[in-house]
Amino acid sequence: MHLYTYDPAPNPKRIYYVLKYKGVEVPTTQIDLAAQEQFSDEFKAVNERCSVPALTLEDGRVLCSALAIAQYIDSQFPNKPIFGRDDVERAEVIDWTHRLFVDGYTPIQDMLRNRSKHFENRAVVGRVNVPQIPDLIARGKLRLDDFWQVMDEHLEGRDFVVTDIPTMADIDLYCVCEFSAWVKEQVPEQASNLQRWLHSFKEVLGGVSR
């Protein structure tokens, strides 16, 4: 397998933390998004969606979503399972990763891509140029504020998001917390349960945050 990624970016960082948590190394090529290398002919031949991460498999097939890549890596390197230990836990983890992406990651992405000049006509990831919609900035902020409250309530009395061990849901929540800094937001101080979890999970990651 070969991973095409850009470690500083929020979505690729999900895979960065998966690999670090599991202690796994795979051959990697960094695609510099700031230099728009994702639009090069060479990378389009790998992923026509012009997005990272992308994982090429031994048979030539390509996985182009962070969740699919994380699940495949977990299946190939089952130490420290991040998608649960049975079918029910696996379903719960996938359920939560979806919720975290829709309710946490997406509002931040809307805030970022609809106000930054860097993303002018690039409000949505992909091949097509999409104009910015400024109204989505305020809506994103409203959704993010509610997301912090929901997660703070959910984490009361819990060490991890889903089970009694770290899972992909914890990695995704951690990445959402980091991504919020890109729009100058952060976990509210009054969200004590979420704050506790955030500091605890940073220790689980062993100081690999970047």
N, C-alpha and C positions, 0 to 999 in steps of 0.2 A: 504494500500500500504506500501511497505518497500523498502527503497533506499539503495543500495550497492554502495559505492563510495570511493573516496580517495581525500579529499578536496584540498590538495596541487597540485594535478596534473592538467594540463591545461584543458583537456576535462571535467573531473568532476567539475572543477571550474565553468563551465558554469551553471551547476545546482545549485551549491552553491549560485551563484549570483541571479539566478531566485528565489530561496526560500527566500533569504534575502530581495530582492527588494519587493517581495509580502508580506513579513512578515508571512511566512508559515513555520511550522515545521512538519516534517514527521519522523517516526521511521527510524533510519539510522544505518547501520553497515559500519565502515571504513575497507576497504580492503587495507592493507599496500603493495603498489606496490614495495617499496624498499626491503621488505622482501619476495617478490614474492608470497604473499598470493593469488594472482589471479590464481595461478596454483594449488591450493589445491583442493583435491577431493570435499570438502564441497562447494567451490565456483563454481567449474565446474558443479555441480548439479544445480546451479542457472543460470549460463551463460556459455555455452560450448565454447564461443569465448574467455573466459579468459580475459575479458576487463571490465572496469568500465567507466561510471556509468551503473547500471542495476536497473530497478525498477520492483518489483513484484507487480502485481495487486491482487485485492481481489479474483478473480476467478482463480488465479494461473498462468495466463499468464505473460510473462516477456518482458519488453521493454529494448532494449540494445543499443540504440543510444541516445545521449544527446538531439538531436533535437526532437525526438519522446517523450522523457520523459518531456522535457520542454513544448511541446504542450499539453500533457496529464495533467500536473500540471495546466497549464493555463485554461484548460477546467473545471477542478474541483474547481479551486479557481479563479473565473473571475475578482476579484478585480485587478486593475492595469493591464489591458489586454496587453500582450506582443506580441500577434500575430495579432494586428490590430483590428479595430472596424467594419469592413465589409469584404465582400469577396475579394474585390480588394486589400485592405490593407493587408489582410492575404496572398494573393498571392505574393504581393510585399515583405513582410517580409520574406517569405520562399525563394523567389528568392535571396534576399540579404544574408540570412544566408548560403545558398549554395555557393554563390560567396565568402563570407568571409572565409568559411572553405577551399575551393579549392585554392583561391588566397593568403590567409593570413596564415591560420593555417598550411596547408600542406607544404609550403616551409620551415617554421621553423622546423616542424617535420622532414623533410628530412635532414636539417642541423644538427639537434640534434642526430638523430638515426644513421646517417651514419658516425659520427666522434667520438662518445663517446664509450669508452671501456665498459661502463655499458650496452650498447645495442648491443654488439657484437653478431652476429647471431640473433638479435632481431630487425632488421631494420624496421619491419612492425608489428603492433599490431595483435595479434591473436595466434592461437595454433601452427602454423607452424614456425619453425626457418627459418629466411630469412637473408642471408648474407648482409653485408654492401656494399654500392657502393660509394666510396669516391667522385666520380665525381658529385654526387648529392648535395654535400655541396656547391660548387661554383654556381651550377644552382639555388639552394635554395636562396642564397644570392642575385643573380640577380633578381629573382622573387619577393623577399621581398622588395628590393629597389623600384621596379616598383609599388608594392602594396601600399607603403606609399604615392607615388606621386598620384596614382589614387584616394586614399581615401582623400587626401588633396584637390584635385580638386573637388571631389564630395561634400565635406562638406562646400564649400564656400557658405556663406549665409544661412546655415542650422544649426539648433540646434540639430537635431537628424538624424540618417542615412536614415530613410524612411519617417516617418510621422512627425506630430507636437507633438507627445508624444514618450516617450522611448519605445522601442520594443526589441524583442529578437536580432535583428540585432545590436543594440547598445551594448547589453550584450556581444555578440560574438566579436564585434570589440574591446571592452575593454579587453576581455580575450586574443585576439591576441596580443594586445599591451603589456600585462603582460607577455605572453608566450615568446615574443621576448627576454626578459632578460635572458632566459635559454640558449640562444646562444650568449649572450653578444651583443645584438642589441637593439636599441630603436628607438622611433619615432624621426626622424630628427628635429633638432631645426628649420630649415627653413620651415618645414611643418606647417605653422602657423595656418591654419584652423583645422588641425588634432590635434595640440597641444591645441588649444582653446577648441575643443570638449572633449578632454581627461580630462582636468582639470574640465570642467563643468559636465561631466558625473560622475566623481568621487564624486562630490557633490550630484548628484542624487542618487547614491548608499548609501549615508549617511555615508561615512567613513567606509564601510564594507570591503574595500580592504584588502587583506592579502597576 
